[in-house]
Amino acid sequence: MKKILLLSDTHSYIDDQILKFVKQADEVWHAGDIGNVKVTDTIKNLKPLRAVYGNIDNAEIRKEFPLDNRFNVENIEVWITHIGGYPNRYNSRIKEEIKKKPPKIFISGHSHILKVMNDKKLNLLHFNPGAAGKHGFHQIRTMLRFQIDDSKIENLEVIELGKRT
């Protein structure tokens, strides 16, 4: 069993409130717009990290993290990308590949809108954790956490970190 913390759109911001949840996870996944490697370095000093770069990320971040990260955890295939869309509105860059070879969990960020959706056509679960940082139009900073236990996705929780102010 793995406890996963999923965040996105930190835009160079990390605080003790985020780190409290990082410490409780087995792995942390970041869906892009990291903003500054200090964010990912801080997380990596505490827990294993899987991440992708986003549209605001610089060359240093793009050198360390891929555009797409596909991997398996506990018999579940996961695909993380920053700009991926959501069921029935996938980004044109990934639309054909996701139809040909859908993962069990598809994760994107970018919109700053927390979303959990089931894609019944492709038999996948879509997550967008919203935005954990303070930059953007979102009002409440959010993340997701859940567990993966031998091909089961369980105990999904929305974490609200308070207002973005």
PyMOL commands that set and color helices and strands:
alter all, ss='L'
color gray80, all
select helices_A, chain A and resi 16-24+37-44+59-64+95-100
alter helices_A, ss='H'
color red, helices_A
select strands_A, chain A and resi 2-7+27-30+49-51+68-73+76-81+85-86+89-90+105-107+114-119+124-129+140-149+152-163
alter strands_A, ss='S'
color yellow, strands_A
deselect
rebuild
show_as cartoon
